[in-house]
Amino acid sequence: MPSPHRLTRADVAASLWGTVVLLTDCLPPRIRYGYVHRLTRALLVKPLPHMGPLDGSVGQPVQQDRAALSTAGSTCVLAAPGLDVGGIGSVIEMLARGLGSHGVRPVVVCEGDGVRAARLRDAGLTVLSVSDEESARSAIDGVAPDVIQSHSAPPYLERVALRSGAGVVPVMHNTEIHYTRGRWSEFAALMAGSITGIAVSETVREFHLRHVGDRTPIVVVPNGAPEASIPSLAEREHARDALSHALDVEIGDDIVFLCLARYDSQKNIAGLVAAFGDAIHRSALPLRLVCAGDPSDGAELRRADALRRASGVSDRIHLLGDSDARALFIASDAFVLDSFFEGWPVAATEAAAYGLAVLLSDVGGARELVARDPDRSLLIPNATGEASLVTDRRVRSARRMSRKQVNSLALQLAVETIARTVAAERSHPAGADPEVTHPLDLAGVNMMIAHHAEVIRAAAAGVRRSDQPVWDGREPGHA
């Protein structure tokens, strides 16, 4: 337990960073994200500990069929912003690697370059980097695609897509609360010139229909995640030893909840840290929270750290930087995400594939993910209210209340419930051979790729997919 003097200093720091966050939130989103977050990251972020891959290994991505790429009947451009931040890049990588097996040749056109773009090129895929309308036009003219999927692409790329003559399919990844009236007008024009839209969850579909109407059919295709296998006991013990080393503390048999997310206003790390601290105080079980992700907003990271230190249980709440996801999943017992808004959380999908119970706030995709493992996973209310009605104003209001958000008690009770489930499973383990691993049918990556390919092929033929607006889990081609 920290000393009273240290606790007081931590409380003052939490209030100070809360004020900084409040002032930042008053700025327009384009200023906040375009300038302020970059500045706070440069000035406020210090090196964070991290957890590397286990024995240098990494998770196996979906592998593309190179022979299928050469014989694919349709060419589809996957147009996107940068690939290395957030779940969009992960989804594009899975699509790029898997569409060839479904008769579609993928070409990625994105802003800038980076680690993921280089990895895709190394795998034999075409990735073209653009920076403005002229370079985008040149890239797309050179590809001459049949279809262009716009994955939250910048407006200039959308304009080039509409003028290209290809069938356009916007993919809606999030509830876009920061769109201005002008941006919604641009997106409405994109939808009007498109064949079919894809939303990653029903929440996202409803949100966009409310803003742009039903001028174009929108089907729901949930995000998938790379397939995983339940780790053996030996792998788990190795991963937990590695996590202990990364945290510089012996975690032993503690029940570890993992939050894999950026330190960003959307992800509500500060609210999670505050509520989880209260959960630790009220529980007789040995709970531990590990947050890991990119520190995209230095003020949010500093505030979360101050709340951690003020909690009185700072030795059981840890903030890591970018870390190896697979290693963290294997070392953890449960996954928690208390975001204000999401389209479909890819990290939570991955966690479910590794056999973790998931605890999610009510955001896009959360209900569907919890329903995949209802005996072990839980949904709690969103800290801003109804998920499909989230706005920037509601998020600002909830962020002001990070110490005691409206869903704080629900989160604490859910943590306790899942922790008891984990403890019971440990006491009565399944009778299967602990050295035998088996894949879990919770990631849905193959189904995701198959449904995207179905929509792309239909768009290449000029056919609108409107017969089945919400994916119901059936195989593609069965309306």
C-alpha positions as CSV (number, residue, x, y, z in Angstrom):
1,M,0.0,0.0,0.0
2,P,1.5,3.4,-1.0
3,S,2.2,5.9,1.8
4,P,-0.4,8.6,2.5
5,H,1.9,11.3,1.1
6,R,2.5,9.4,-2.1
7,L,-1.3,8.7,-2.4
8,T,-2.0,12.4,-2.1
9,R,0.5,13.3,-4.8
10,A,-1.0,10.7,-7.0
11,D,-4.5,12.2,-6.4
12,V,-3.2,15.6,-7.3
13,A,-1.6,14.3,-10.4
14,A,-4.8,12.5,-11.4
15,S,-6.8,15.7,-11.1
16,L,-4.1,17.7,-13.0
17,W,-4.1,15.3,-15.9
18,G,-7.9,15.2,-15.8
19,T,-7.9,18.9,-16.3
20,V,-5.5,18.5,-19.2
21,V,-7.7,15.9,-20.8
22,L,-10.8,18.1,-20.2
23,L,-9.2,21.1,-22.0
24,T,-8.0,18.8,-24.8
25,D,-11.5,17.4,-25.3
26,C,-12.8,21.0,-25.9
27,L,-10.8,21.3,-29.1
28,P,-12.2,20.2,-32.4
29,P,-11.4,16.6,-33.3
30,R,-9.2,17.5,-36.2
31,I,-7.0,19.7,-33.9
32,R,-7.1,17.1,-31.1
33,Y,-6.0,14.1,-33.3
34,G,-4.0,16.0,-35.9
35,Y,-1.8,18.1,-33.6
36,V,-2.4,17.8,-29.8
37,H,-2.1,14.0,-29.5
38,R,1.0,14.0,-31.6
39,L,2.4,16.7,-29.3
40,T,1.5,15.0,-26.1
41,R,3.0,11.7,-27.4
42,A,6.3,13.5,-28.2
43,L,6.5,15.4,-25.0
44,L,4.8,13.2,-22.3
45,V,5.4,9.6,-23.3
46,K,8.3,7.9,-21.6
47,P,9.5,4.4,-22.6
48,L,7.1,1.8,-21.3
49,P,8.0,-1.8,-20.4
50,H,6.8,-4.3,-22.9
51,M,6.4,-8.0,-23.4
52,G,8.1,-9.6,-26.4
53,P,7.2,-12.7,-28.3
54,L,7.7,-16.1,-26.7
55,D,11.0,-17.5,-27.8
56,G,10.9,-15.2,-30.8
57,S,7.8,-16.8,-32.2
58,V,4.8,-14.9,-33.6
59,G,1.2,-15.8,-34.3
60,Q,0.6,-17.4,-37.7
61,P,-1.3,-15.0,-40.0
62,V,-3.7,-16.2,-42.6
63,Q,-1.6,-17.5,-45.5
64,Q,-2.5,-16.5,-49.0
65,D,-2.6,-19.0,-51.9
66,R,0.0,-17.6,-54.4
67,A,-1.3,-19.9,-57.1
68,A,-4.8,-18.7,-56.5
69,L,-3.6,-15.1,-56.8
70,S,-2.3,-15.6,-60.3
71,T,-5.7,-17.1,-61.5
72,A,-8.1,-14.8,-59.6
73,G,-11.0,-13.7,-61.6
74,S,-11.5,-10.2,-60.1
75,T,-9.1,-7.6,-58.9
76,C,-10.0,-5.6,-55.7
77,V,-8.2,-2.6,-54.3
78,L,-8.2,-2.5,-50.5
79,A,-8.0,1.3,-49.9
80,A,-7.0,2.4,-46.5
81,P,-5.2,4.9,-44.2
82,G,-2.0,3.8,-42.6
83,L,-1.9,0.1,-41.7
84,D,0.0,0.0,-38.5
85,V,-2.5,1.6,-36.1
86,G,-5.7,0.1,-34.9
87,G,-7.7,-2.9,-36.0
88,I,-8.3,-1.8,-39.6
89,G,-4.8,-2.7,-40.6
90,S,-5.2,-6.2,-39.1
91,V,-8.4,-6.8,-41.0
92,I,-6.9,-5.6,-44.3
93,E,-3.9,-7.9,-43.8
94,M,-6.2,-10.9,-43.2
95,L,-8.2,-10.0,-46.3
96,A,-5.1,-9.4,-48.4
97,R,-3.7,-12.8,-47.4
98,G,-7.0,-14.7,-47.8
99,L,-9.0,-13.3,-50.7
100,G,-6.9,-15.1,-53.4
101,S,-8.4,-18.4,-52.3
102,H,-11.8,-17.0,-53.1
103,G,-11.2,-15.9,-56.7
104,V,-10.2,-12.3,-55.8
105,R,-6.8,-10.7,-56.4
106,P,-6.2,-8.1,-53.7
107,V,-4.1,-5.0,-54.1
108,V,-3.5,-2.7,-51.1
109,V,-3.5,1.0,-51.6
110,C,-2.7,3.0,-48.4
111,E,-1.3,6.2,-47.0
112,G,2.4,6.0,-46.1
113,D,4.2,2.8,-45.4
114,G,5.2,0.7,-42.4
115,V,5.8,-2.7,-40.8
116,R,2.6,-4.3,-42.0
117,A,3.0,-3.0,-45.6
118,A,6.5,-4.4,-45.7
119,R,5.3,-7.7,-44.4
120,L,2.6,-8.0,-47.0
121,R,5.1,-7.2,-49.8
122,D,7.4,-9.9,-48.4
123,A,4.5,-12.3,-48.8
124,G,4.3,-11.5,-52.5
125,L,1.3,-9.1,-52.3
126,T,1.1,-5.7,-54.0
127,V,1.1,-2.7,-51.7
128,L,1.1,0.8,-53.2
129,S,1.8,3.8,-51.0
130,V,0.0,7.1,-51.8
131,S,-0.1,10.5,-50.2
132,D,-2.5,12.7,-52.2
133,E,-5.1,12.6,-55.0
134,E,-2.7,12.5,-57.8
135,S,-0.6,9.6,-56.5
136,A,-3.9,7.8,-55.6
137,R,-5.2,8.2,-59.2
138,S,-1.9,7.0,-60.7
139,A,-1.9,3.9,-58.4
140,I,-5.5,2.9,-59.1
141,D,-5.2,3.6,-62.8
142,G,-2.2,1.3,-62.9
143,V,-4.1,-1.5,-61.2
144,A,-7.4,-1.1,-63.2
145,P,-9.4,-2.9,-60.5
146,D,-12.9,-4.3,-60.9
147,V,-13.8,-3.3,-57.3
148,I,-12.5,-0.8,-54.7
149,Q,-13.1,-1.5,-51.1
150,S,-12.7,1.7,-49.0
151,H,-11.7,0.9,-45.4
152,S,-12.0,4.3,-43.8
153,A,-9.9,5.6,-46.6
154,P,-9.0,9.3,-46.7
155,P,-11.5,11.5,-48.7
156,Y,-9.1,12.0,-51.6
157,L,-8.9,8.2,-52.1
158,E,-12.7,8.0,-51.9
159,R,-13.0,10.6,-54.7
160,V,-10.6,8.7,-56.9
161,A,-12.5,5.5,-56.3
162,L,-15.8,7.1,-57.3
163,R,-14.3,8.4,-60.6
164,S,-12.4,5.2,-61.4
165,G,-15.3,3.3,-63.0
166,A,-14.8,0.3,-60.6
167,G,-17.5,-0.9,-58.4
168,V,-17.1,0.7,-55.0
169,V,-17.8,-1.0,-51.6
170,P,-17.3,1.1,-48.5
171,V,-16.4,-0.9,-45.4
172,M,-17.6,0.8,-42.2
173,H,-15.3,-0.1,-39.3
174,N,-16.6,2.2,-36.5
175,T,-19.2,4.5,-35.1
176,E,-17.6,7.6,-36.5
177,I,-18.5,10.1,-33.8
178,H,-15.8,12.6,-35.0
179,Y,-17.2,13.1,-38.5
180,T,-18.1,16.7,-39.2
181,R,-21.2,17.7,-41.2
182,G,-19.0,18.2,-44.2
183,R,-17.4,14.7,-43.8
184,W,-20.8,13.1,-43.5
185,S,-21.8,14.8,-46.7
186,E,-18.7,13.3,-48.4
187,F,-19.5,9.9,-47.0
188,A,-23.1,10.2,-48.2
189,A,-21.8,10.9,-51.7
190,L,-19.5,7.8,-51.5
191,M,-22.5,5.6,-50.4
192,A,-24.6,7.0,-53.2
193,G,-22.0,6.1,-55.8
194,S,-21.4,2.6,-54.3
195,I,-22.8,-0.8,-55.1
196,T,-23.0,-2.2,-51.6
197,G,-21.7,-1.2,-48.2
198,I,-20.3,-3.5,-45.5
199,A,-20.6,-2.8,-41.8
200,V,-18.6,-4.8,-39.3
201,S,-21.4,-5.0,-36.8
202,E,-25.2,-4.3,-36.5
203,T,-24.4,-1.3,-34.2
204,V,-22.2,0.2,-36.9
205,R,-24.8,-0.4,-39.6
206,E,-27.6,1.3,-37.6
207,F,-25.3,4.2,-36.8
208,H,-24.5,4.9,-40.5
209,L,-28.1,4.4,-41.6
210,R,-29.1,7.0,-39.2
211,H,-26.6,9.5,-40.7
212,V,-26.8,8.7,-44.5
213,G,-30.1,6.8,-44.9
214,D,-30.6,3.6,-46.9
215,R,-29.6,4.8,-50.3
216,T,-27.2,1.8,-50.7
217,P,-27.7,-1.7,-49.2
218,I,-25.4,-2.3,-46.2
219,V,-24.7,-5.9,-45.2
220,V,-23.0,-6.9,-41.9
221,V,-19.8,-9.0,-42.0
222,P,-18.2,-9.3,-38.5
223,N,-14.5,-8.9,-38.2
224,G,-12.5,-12.0,-37.7
225,A,-9.1,-12.6,-36.1
226,P,-6.2,-15.0,-36.9
227,E,-7.0,-18.5,-35.8
228,A,-5.5,-19.6,-32.6
229,S,-5.2,-22.7,-30.5
230,I,-5.6,-23.2,-26.8
231,P,-2.1,-23.2,-25.3
232,S,-0.8,-26.2,-23.5
233,L,0.0,-26.0,-19.8
234,A,3.7,-25.7,-20.6
235,E,3.1,-22.8,-23.0
236,R,1.0,-21.1,-20.4
237,E,3.5,-21.5,-17.7
238,H,6.2,-20.2,-19.9
239,A,4.1,-17.2,-20.9
240,R,3.3,-16.3,-17.3
241,D,6.9,-16.5,-16.4
242,A,7.7,-14.1,-19.3
243,L,4.9,-11.8,-18.2
244,S,6.3,-11.8,-14.6
245,H,9.6,-10.7,-16.0
246,A,8.0,-7.9,-18.1
247,L,6.1,-6.6,-15.1
248,D,9.0,-7.1,-12.7
249,V,6.7,-8.9,-10.3
250,E,5.8,-12.5,-9.6
251,I,2.2,-13.0,-10.8
252,G,2.0,-16.6,-9.5
253,D,-1.6,-17.8,-9.6
254,D,-3.1,-14.3,-9.8
255,I,-6.1,-14.0,-12.1
256,V,-4.9,-11.7,-14.9
257,F,-7.2,-9.5,-16.9
258,L,-5.7,-8.2,-20.1
259,C,-6.7,-5.0,-21.9
260,L,-5.0,-4.8,-25.3
261,A,-5.8,-1.3,-26.6
262,R,-4.2,2.1,-27.5
263,Y,-3.9,4.7,-24.8
264,D,-6.5,6.8,-26.5
265,S,-9.7,8.6,-25.5
266,Q,-11.8,6.0,-27.4
267,K,-10.5,3.1,-25.3
268,N,-11.3,4.6,-21.9
269,I,-8.1,3.2,-20.2
270,A,-8.4,5.8,-17.4
271,G,-12.0,4.7,-16.5
272,L,-11.0,1.0,-16.7
273,V,-8.0,1.6,-14.3
274,A,-10.1,3.4,-11.8
275,A,-13.0,0.9,-11.8
276,F,-10.6,-2.1,-11.7
277,G,-8.8,-0.6,-8.7
278,D,-12.1,-0.6,-6.9
279,A,-12.8,-4.2,-8.0
280,I,-9.4,-5.3,-6.5
281,H,-10.4,-3.7,-3.2
282,R,-13.7,-5.4,-3.0
283,S,-12.6,-8.9,-4.1
284,A,-11.0,-11.6,-2.0
285,L,-9.5,-13.1,-5.1
286,P,-6.0,-12.2,-6.3
287,L,-6.8,-9.9,-9.3
288,R,-4.4,-8.2,-11.6
289,L,-4.9,-5.9,-14.6
290,V,-2.4,-5.6,-17.4
291,C,-3.0,-2.9,-20.1
292,A,-0.8,-2.9,-23.2
293,G,-0.9,-0.8,-26.3
294,D,0.4,2.1,-28.3
295,P,0.6,5.4,-26.3
296,S,-1.1,7.5,-29.0
297,D,-2.2,10.1,-26.5
298,G,0.4,11.0,-23.8
299,A,-2.1,12.9,-21.6
300,E,-4.5,9.8,-21.5
301,L,-1.5,7.6,-20.6
302,R,-0.4,10.0,-17.8
303,R,-3.9,10.2,-16.4
304,A,-4.3,6.5,-16.4
305,D,-1.0,6.1,-14.6
306,A,-1.9,8.7,-12.0
307,L,-5.2,6.9,-11.3
308,R,-3.3,3.7,-11.0
309,R,-1.0,5.2,-8.4
310,A,-3.9,6.8,-6.6
311,S,-5.8,3.5,-6.4
312,G,-4.0,2.1,-3.4
313,V,-3.4,-1.1,-5.4
314,S,-0.9,0.2,-7.9
315,D,1.2,-2.9,-7.6
316,R,-1.6,-4.9,-9.2
317,I,-2.3,-2.6,-12.1
318,H,0.3,-2.4,-14.9
319,L,0.7,-0.3,-18.0
320,L,2.8,-1.7,-20.8
321,G,3.7,-0.3,-24.2
322,D,3.2,-2.1,-27.5
323,S,3.7,-5.8,-26.7
324,D,3.3,-9.2,-28.4
325,A,-0.4,-10.0,-28.5
326,R,0.0,-13.8,-28.6
327,A,2.3,-13.9,-25.6
328,L,-0.1,-11.7,-23.6
329,F,-3.2,-13.8,-24.6
330,I,-1.5,-17.0,-23.5
331,A,-0.4,-15.5,-20.2
332,S,-3.8,-14.1,-19.3
333,D,-7.0,-15.5,-17.9
334,A,-9.6,-13.0,-19.2
335,F,-9.9,-10.0,-21.5
336,V,-11.5,-6.7,-20.6
337,L,-12.3,-3.7,-22.8
338,D,-14.3,-0.7,-21.5
339,S,-14.3,1.4,-24.7
340,F,-16.7,4.2,-25.4
341,F,-17.2,3.1,-29.0
342,E,-15.9,0.4,-31.3
343,G,-16.9,-1.0,-34.7
344,W,-15.9,-4.6,-33.9
345,P,-13.0,-5.1,-31.5
346,V,-10.4,-7.3,-33.2
347,A,-8.4,-7.7,-30.0
348,A,-11.4,-9.1,-28.2
349,T,-12.0,-11.5,-31.1
350,E,-8.4,-12.7,-30.8
351,A,-8.8,-13.1,-27.1
352,A,-11.9,-15.3,-27.5
353,A,-10.0,-17.4,-30.0
354,Y,-7.3,-18.0,-27.4
355,G,-10.0,-19.3,-25.0
356,L,-10.2,-16.2,-22.7
357,A,-13.4,-15.1,-21.2
358,V,-14.2,-11.6,-22.4
359,L,-15.7,-8.7,-20.5
360,L,-16.9,-5.9,-22.8
361,S,-18.7,-2.6,-22.6
362,D,-21.7,-2.4,-24.9
363,V,-20.0,-1.3,-28.2
364,G,-20.2,-2.5,-31.8
365,G,-19.6,-6.2,-31.9
366,A,-19.6,-6.7,-28.2
367,R,-23.0,-8.4,-27.9
368,E,-22.1,-10.8,-30.8
369,L,-18.8,-11.7,-29.2
370,V,-20.2,-12.3,-25.7
371,A,-22.9,-14.5,-27.3
372,R,-20.2,-16.7,-28.7
373,D,-19.2,-17.8,-25.2
374,P,-22.2,-16.8,-23.0
375,D,-21.3,-19.1,-20.1
376,R,-17.9,-17.3,-19.5
377,S,-18.2,-13.8,-21.0
378,L,-20.1,-10.8,-19.9
379,L,-21.5,-7.5,-21.3
380,I,-21.8,-4.4,-19.2
381,P,-23.4,-1.0,-20.1
382,N,-21.5,1.6,-22.1
383,A,-20.2,4.5,-20.0
384,T,-21.8,6.9,-22.4
385,G,-25.3,5.3,-22.7
386,E,-26.7,3.5,-25.6
387,A,-23.9,2.2,-27.9
388,S,-25.5,3.2,-31.2
389,L,-26.2,6.8,-29.9
390,V,-22.7,7.6,-28.8
391,T,-21.4,11.1,-29.7
392,D,-18.3,13.1,-29.1
393,R,-20.2,15.1,-26.5
394,R,-21.2,12.0,-24.6
395,V,-17.6,10.7,-24.6
396,R,-16.3,14.0,-23.3
397,S,-18.9,13.9,-20.4
398,A,-17.9,10.3,-19.5
399,R,-14.2,11.2,-19.6
400,R,-14.8,13.9,-17.0
401,M,-16.1,11.2,-14.7
402,S,-13.3,8.7,-15.2
403,R,-13.0,8.1,-11.4
404,K,-16.7,7.0,-11.1
405,Q,-18.3,6.3,-14.5
406,V,-21.9,5.2,-14.7
407,N,-20.9,1.6,-15.5
408,S,-18.1,1.4,-12.9
409,L,-20.1,-0.8,-10.4
410,A,-21.3,-3.1,-13.2
411,L,-17.6,-3.5,-14.3
412,Q,-16.5,-4.3,-10.8
413,L,-19.3,-7.0,-10.4
414,A,-18.5,-8.5,-13.8
415,V,-14.8,-8.7,-13.0
416,E,-15.7,-10.6,-9.8
417,T,-18.0,-12.9,-11.6
418,I,-15.5,-13.8,-14.3
419,A,-12.7,-14.2,-11.8
420,R,-14.8,-16.7,-9.8
421,T,-15.4,-18.6,-13.1
422,V,-11.7,-18.7,-13.8
423,A,-11.0,-19.9,-10.2
424,A,-13.6,-22.6,-10.5
425,E,-12.1,-23.8,-13.8
426,R,-8.7,-24.0,-12.2
427,S,-10.1,-26.1,-9.4
428,H,-11.9,-28.4,-11.8
429,P,-9.9,-28.5,-15.0
430,A,-11.2,-30.3,-18.1
431,G,-10.2,-33.9,-18.5
432,A,-8.5,-33.4,-21.9
433,D,-4.8,-34.0,-22.3
434,P,-3.1,-30.7,-21.2
435,E,-0.5,-31.1,-23.9
436,V,-3.0,-31.3,-26.7
437,T,-4.1,-28.0,-28.3
438,H,-7.1,-27.5,-30.5
439,P,-8.3,-24.5,-32.6
440,L,-11.3,-22.6,-31.3
441,D,-14.1,-21.7,-33.7
442,L,-14.5,-18.2,-32.2
443,A,-12.3,-16.1,-34.5
444,G,-14.4,-16.3,-37.6
445,V,-11.6,-15.2,-39.9
446,N,-12.3,-17.7,-42.7
447,M,-16.0,-16.8,-42.7
448,M,-15.1,-13.1,-42.7
449,I,-12.9,-13.5,-45.8
450,A,-15.5,-15.7,-47.6
451,H,-18.3,-13.1,-47.1
452,H,-16.1,-10.2,-48.2
453,A,-15.2,-12.2,-51.3
454,E,-18.8,-12.9,-52.0
455,V,-19.7,-9.2,-51.8
456,I,-16.7,-8.3,-54.0
457,R,-17.5,-10.8,-56.7
458,A,-21.1,-9.5,-56.7
459,A,-19.9,-5.9,-57.0
460,A,-17.6,-6.8,-59.9
461,A,-20.7,-8.1,-61.7
462,G,-22.6,-4.9,-60.7
463,V,-25.0,-6.8,-58.4
464,R,-26.1,-5.2,-55.1
465,R,-26.2,-7.6,-52.1
466,S,-29.4,-6.6,-50.3
467,D,-31.1,-10.0,-49.7
468,Q,-29.4,-10.6,-46.4
469,P,-28.5,-7.4,-44.6
470,V,-27.2,-9.1,-41.5
471,W,-24.8,-12.1,-41.6
472,D,-26.4,-15.0,-39.7
473,G,-23.5,-17.4,-39.6
474,R,-24.5,-19.4,-42.7
475,E,-22.0,-20.2,-45.4
476,P,-21.7,-17.7,-48.2
477,G,-24.0,-18.3,-51.1
478,H,-26.9,-19.4,-48.9
479,A,-29.4,-16.5,-48.8
